[in-house]
Every structure is written in C-alpha cells, then in structure tokens.
Amino acid sequence: MGAEGAANVIFRRQIAEADDPEAERAELVKAYKAELMHPYYAAERGLVDDVIDPARTREVLIGSLAMLRNKHVDRPARKHGNPPQ
C-alpha cells in the first residue's frame, strides 16, 4: 500500500472532520512519508533484519549465501510407512 492509501485509512476521521479535506489529506500524506516511510522506521521495529548501503549489496549477499552453504536441516524419521497392499 502506498503512502496515500495508508494515510487515507489511518487518518480517515481526521480528514473527514477537516474544513478542507483535500488540503488535510495532502498534509497528512506528506507527514506520513516523512515520518514513517523509510527503512530505518522498519528496522527500529524489527520488521527488517538490516539496512544496507546499496553499494554493499553484492558483498552482503555473498556473505549471507556463504553462511548458508553448509546448512543442514535434520528431518524427523517417517512415522508411518506406505506399504503396498
């Protein structure tokens, strides 16, 4: 959802009660973008693991894939077989 849609949902009562709803909507969308639509907001709340510089993208991806190269997941043994009838 974009900033305009989110602001319309979050601030619908405030927009409806305003004398000039369009001006109020524009101001609230601007405030929403400035305060809530940046990666650091998501990182503060634990919604993302890390915020990286775009120039370091390749380095971070290579490191992450190297860490997972030897990952092994132990699967439980089968509980029930499927014998032929």
PLY file of the C-alpha trace (Angstrom):
ply
format ascii 1.0
element vertex 85
property float x
property float y
property float z
element edge 84
property int vertex1
property int vertex2
end_header
0.00 0.00 0.00
1.32 3.42 -0.85
1.58 6.44 1.41
-1.65 7.96 0.10
-3.69 4.83 0.68
-2.21 4.29 4.14
-2.79 7.89 5.16
-6.40 7.69 3.92
-7.02 4.63 6.08
-5.13 5.72 9.20
-6.32 9.31 9.26
-9.80 8.93 7.74
-11.61 10.54 10.68
-9.20 13.45 10.82
-9.59 14.00 7.06
-13.39 13.75 7.24
-13.59 16.28 10.09
-11.31 18.85 8.40
-12.64 22.04 6.86
-10.63 21.36 3.68
-10.31 17.56 3.35
-8.04 17.67 0.29
-5.54 20.02 1.91
-5.61 17.97 5.12
-5.08 14.75 3.15
-2.12 16.24 1.30
-0.54 17.43 4.55
-1.07 14.08 6.27
0.38 12.16 3.30
3.42 14.43 3.37
3.85 13.87 7.12
3.33 10.10 6.74
6.03 9.92 4.07
8.48 11.96 6.13
8.00 10.08 9.40
7.06 6.51 8.54
8.18 5.63 5.02
11.88 4.96 5.41
13.83 1.76 6.08
15.04 2.91 9.49
11.47 3.00 10.81
11.03 -0.66 9.84
14.43 -1.56 11.33
13.57 0.13 14.64
10.52 -2.08 14.96
12.28 -5.29 13.97
10.43 -5.66 10.68
13.69 -5.98 8.71
16.98 -7.60 9.69
19.34 -4.97 8.37
19.50 -1.77 6.34
22.48 -1.89 3.99
24.08 0.62 1.68
23.19 -0.25 -1.94
26.90 -0.24 -2.79
27.40 -3.15 -0.34
24.56 -5.31 -1.72
26.82 -7.79 -3.52
29.12 -8.14 -0.50
26.23 -8.77 1.91
24.54 -11.30 -0.41
27.77 -13.24 -0.92
28.37 -13.36 2.84
24.81 -14.48 3.55
24.89 -17.25 0.95
28.33 -18.42 2.15
26.95 -18.70 5.68
24.07 -20.88 4.43
26.19 -23.07 2.15
26.61 -25.90 4.66
23.28 -25.55 6.44
21.65 -28.90 7.13
18.15 -29.44 8.46
17.50 -32.69 10.32
14.17 -34.04 9.23
12.18 -36.34 11.51
12.01 -40.03 10.69
8.87 -41.19 8.94
6.14 -42.09 11.39
4.08 -44.14 9.03
5.14 -46.16 6.07
3.18 -46.64 2.91
3.29 -50.41 2.39
1.90 -51.86 -0.84
-1.40 -53.67 -0.50
0 1
1 2
2 3
3 4
4 5
5 6
6 7
7 8
8 9
9 10
10 11
11 12
12 13
13 14
14 15
15 16
16 17
17 18
18 19
19 20
20 21
21 22
22 23
23 24
24 25
25 26
26 27
27 28
28 29
29 30
30 31
31 32
32 33
33 34
34 35
35 36
36 37
37 38
38 39
39 40
40 41
41 42
42 43
43 44
44 45
45 46
46 47
47 48
48 49
49 50
50 51
51 52
52 53
53 54
54 55
55 56
56 57
57 58
58 59
59 60
60 61
61 62
62 63
63 64
64 65
65 66
66 67
67 68
68 69
69 70
70 71
71 72
72 73
73 74
74 75
75 76
76 77
77 78
78 79
79 80
80 81
81 82
82 83
83 84
